[in-house]
């Protein structure tokens, strides 16, 4: 019975492990980006600004509502045949008035609203660009943490292998107890590296899941991607040209100038006079026609714009054009600054990475393995062995961190350009 229960427990654990493995989801960058655009609450909330701006286009193009009025005529202010009958002979006079807008006011309001929608769309695209940089940075952090964790595991496994050989040598009397103790104490550093790398990976996963608005347990969430660098870079002027054509914040600044010009035209149009046309009807005989009992009249009302000709709005919108032109120039200068800074960081990081890949990584492995072999056979001191191990860890970790810096700088350059120019 005891063996049967143990077998059931083992089977349950195996089934649970299999289910856990099947529940593991490994996403690519394209899948992460798609989920982000579908689920990120900040991005979704900002998209509603575009929808609100489109709704304002409907309001902008609405015609003025007609006005319906009802008046009375013929109320008696004196007694009639000795009796007070004020409503005798009273006639109801219905009428309707309509304001006619001149100088294409409705069309200009619609044009201004449509250009406001273009600005909202460009602003939304700019927020998407900024948040994608944050998302890409979180992805780089996670890939870097995964690489560092694997490096820590490999270093610990290698060191444990050395420890096994050293214990065998100690039992054979080849090394002293103090040397073995020093080797075992050094293992703490590798354990610390492993724990730190594990915490960093879990933190990076939490950050990425937060951006995705995803509640997946971090144990079931993983990413696939290449953690490497490319030394192929386009000329800086190519990146500048792409940025000028792509950056949504620059587009928004250019569109703001265009909208300001339309708003000025609307302000000028609003300074014109809009007449109000009206008509009315009454059941009342006409004095010049004894047979006529119905009277139809018309009227027109024209305001005299003697004092208010919308002078303030005309001046304000004229100044707003100049202000937005200065903001457009500032946005263009910022584009050049961002591209140049991002390009310089990427180029510098590539220059640092190239000697690591071509020379330093292989040298660190060769030195570590040579000194380890020599120490195991009594040809090198313990100090030389520990020094070689430390140098290997330093070089390998420096390379991983440099690749992470390169990918972060590439994300910064993509942000500066406005689209993904470095995968």
N, C-alpha and C positions, 0 to 999 in steps of 0.2 A: 504493500500500500504506500509506503514511504517513497519507494522508487517511482511509483506511478504518479504521485503528486509532483515529484521533482521533474519528471518528464513533461507533465502538463505545464509546469511553470516555465520550463525552458522553451517549450513550444509557443507559449503565450508571448514570451519575450521576443522570440524570433519573428512572430507575426507582427508584433508592435513595431519592431525595427523595420520590417518590410514596409508597413504602412507609412511609417515616418519617412522612409526613403522615397516612397512614391509620392508623398505630399510635398516633397522638396521642390521648389520652383526656382529655376535658374533662368534669369532674364538677360537678354542682350540690351545694348544701348538703345536700339530702335524700339524695343518693347517697353523699356523704362520711359522713354520719351513719350510714347503713345499713351501710356497709363498716366503720366504726369499731366498731359494736356487734357485728358478726360476726367481726372479726379482732383487735381489741385484746387482747393477751395478759393484761394486768392485769385488764381487765374480765371476761374469760372465766375467769381463775383465781378471782376473787372470787365468780363465780356458783356455783362448786362449793361454796362455804360454805353456800349455800341448800340445795343437794342433800344435803350432809352433815347439815344440821339436820333435813331431812325424814327422813333415815335414822335419826336419833336418836329420832324419834317412834315408829318401830317398836320400838326397844329399850325405850323408856319404857313401852309398853303390854304388854310380855311378862308372862306369868304366871310365878310361881315354879316351878321344876322340881320334880317329885316326887322323893323319895329312896327308893331301893330298898336294902334291907339283907338280909344272910344271916347267921344265927347258928346255933350248935350247942347241943344240949342232951343231957345224959346221959353225959358223959365220965366214965369210971370213974377214981377216984383210989385204988383199992385192988385187990389181985389178985383175980381171979375164978376159983374152983375151983383155986387154986394156980398159976394162970397170970396173967401181967400182960397184960391185954387192955383197954387204955384206950378203944378205940373201940367196944367191944361195947355195943350198945343206943343208940348215939349217933343223935340225930335232927337233921336240918337244918330250921331254922325260917326261911322267907322272910318278909319283911315290907315294907311300903311306908308312907311318911310324906309328908304334904303340908302345907305352910304356907298357912294361910288368911289373906289380907290383909283387914283391916277398915278402916272409915272411908274407903272409896273411894280408897285409895292409888293404885291403877293409873290410875283416871280422872284424878286430880289430876296424876300424873306425865305422862300424855298431854297434859293441858291445858297444863301448864308447857312441855312440848316444842313444842307447836303455837304457843304464844306466842313461844317462842324462834325458831321459823321465821319468824314475822311480823317479828320484830326483824331477823333476817338478811336478809329480803327488803327491808325499809326501808333497812337499811344498804347493801345492794347498789344500791338506787335512788339513795341519796345519793352513793355512789362514781360512779355513772353521771352524776349531775348535775355533780359536780366535774370529772370527766374531759371531759364535754361542754363545760364552760367552757374548759378547756385547748384542746380541739379547735377551738372557735369562735374563740378568741384566735389560734390558729395560722392559721385561715382568714382572719381579718381582717388579720393581718400579711402574708399572701400577696397578698390583694387590694390592700392598701395599697402593697406593693412593686411590684405590676404597674402601679398607677396612677402611682407615682413614676417607674418606668422609662419609661412612655410619655411622661410629662411631660419627662423628660430627653432622650428622643429628639426630641420636638417642639422643645424649646429649642435643641438642637444643630442640627437642620435649619433652623430659623429663623435662627440665628446664621451658619450656613454660607451661607445666601442673602444675608445682609447682607455677609459677607466677599466673596462674588463681586461684589457691586455695588461694594464698596470697592476691590477690585483693579482693576475697570474704571475707577473714578474716579482711582486712582493712575496707571494707564497714560495717562489723559487729562491728568494733571497737576493734578487737582482737589484732591488731598490729598497731604500730605508722606509720606515713607517712614516717619518715626517714628510717625505716626498709624496707618499700616497695620500696623507691627510691634506696636504696642500692641493693636490689634484682634486680631491673630493670636495674641498671647500670652494674651489673655483666653479664647481657645477652650479652653485647658487646663482651665479651671474646668468647662466644659460636658462635656469628656471625662471628667473625674474624677467628676462627678455621674452620668454614664451608667454608668461602671464600678462605682461604689458601689451604685447601684440594682440593677444586674445581680447583684452578689454577695448583696445583701439578699434578692432574689427567690429565688435558688437556696437560700439558707439557710432561708427560710420553707418552700420546697417540701420540703426534707429533714426539717424538723421535723414537717410534716404527714404525710409518708409514714411517718415513724417511728411516729406515733400510730396510723396505719392498718395498721401491720405489713406494708407494701407495699414490694416491691423493684423497682417500676417505675423506669426511668431518669428522672431529673428533666427531661430534654429532652422526654420523651413524656407528661409529667404537667401538667395545667392545670386551672384552676377557672373557672367562670362564676358571676357573682354581681353584684349591684348594690352599687356603692361610693358610697353616698349616705346622707343622713340624713333623718329625718322630724321635724317640729316638733309632731306630735300626740302628746300624753301624757295618759294617764288620770290622775285624781286620785291622790294618794299613798295615800289610804285604801283605794282599790280594789286597789292592789298589796299592801297589808298583808293585806287579806282573802283574796286569792288565795294569798298565802304561807302563811297560817295553815292553809289547807285543803290545801296542796300539798307543803310542804317535807318531804321524807322523813326528814331528821334529827330534826325535831320529832315526826313520827309515831313514829319509833323510840324517842324519849324517853317519849312517852305510853304506848307499848306496853311499855316497860321497867317503868313503874309498875304496869301491869296484871299483868305476869308476876311482879313482886315480891309482889303480893298473893296470887297463886296459890301461889307458893313458900312463903309463910307458912302458908297453909291446909295445904299438904303437910307442912310441919314439924310442925304440930299433929297431923295424922293419923299421922305417923311416931312420935309419942309414945304412941300407943295400943298395946294388947297384941294380938299376933297369935298365936292358938293353932295348934298343929301337931297334926293328926289322923293317926292311924296304925292299921294293921291288920296282923295276922300270922296265919300258918297253920302247923300242925305235924301230922305223922303220929304221933300219940301217943294211947294210950287215955285216956279220961277216967275218973277214979277213981269218980265217982258214976254212971257208966253203963258197965257191963261190955261192952256191945256197941259203944260208940263208939270208933272208932279215929282219928277226925279231930278236930282241935281248931282252932277259929277264934277269935281274940281281937282286941280293939280297945283303943286307948289314945288319950289326949289329953294334950298337954303345953302348959301355959300359963306363960309366963315371968312372974315377979314383978318388975315395974318399980318397984322400991323406990328405987333410986339414980338410974338413967338413965331419964329421961322426956323426953329430947331437949330439955332446957331451953336448951342453948346455941344450937341451930338456931332454936328458936322466937324467942329474943331477937334473934339475928342477922338473921333474915328480917324481923322487925318493924322493926328499924333500917334495913334495906335499902329498905323502902317509903319511909321518910322521905327517905333519901338520893336515891332516884330521883325523888321529887317535887321536890326542890330542883334536880336536874339538868334536869327538865322545865321548871321556871320559868326556868332559865338559858338553855335552848334557845329558849324563846319570846322572851325578851328579846333574844337574838342575832338572831332573825328580824327583829324590829322594827328593830334597829340596822343590819342588812345592807340592808334595804329602804330605809330612810331615807337611808343613805349613798349607795347606788346611784342612788336617785332624784335626790338633790341634784347628783351629778356629771353625770348625763344632762341635767338641766335647765340647769345652768351651761354645758355644752358647746353645747347648742342655742342658748342666748343669744349665745354667741360666733360661732356659725356663721351665724346669720341675717343680720347685716350683711355678712358676706363674700359670701353668695350674692346678696343684693339690691343691693350697691353696690361692694364692694372689688374683686371679680374683674373686673367690667366696667371699673372705673376703671383697674386695672393694665394691662389690654389696650389701653385707649384711650391711656393715657400712653405706653406702649411704642411703639405704632404711630405716634403723633403725633410723638414725639421722633425715632424712626427715620426717618420721612419728612422731617422738618425737617433732620436731620443729612445725609441723602443729598442734599439740595438746598442745603446750606450755611447753613441757618438756625439750626443748633444746634451747640454745641461737642461735641468727642469726650467730654469729661467728662460732659456732660448725657446723651449717648447711653448711655455705660456705666452711669451711675447709674440711668437708666430701665430698662435691662436687668436690673440687680441687683434693683431694686424689684419688677419683674414676677416674677422667679424667687422672691423672698422671699414675696410674697403668695400665689402659686400653690402653693408648697410648704407654706406655713402652712395653707392651706385643706385640702390633702390630709391633712396630719397631724392637723388638727382633726376631719376626717371619720373618720379612723382612731381618734382618741380617743373620738369619739361611739360608734362601733361597739363599741369595747372596753368603754365604760361601759354600753352596752346589754346586752352579754354579762354584765357584772357584775350588772346589775339582773335579768336572766333567772336568773342563778345564785342571787341573793338570793330571788327569788320562788319558784323551784323548777321553773319551766317557761318556755317561750318566750313571753313576752308582747310583746316587741319583735322583729319579724323581722329 
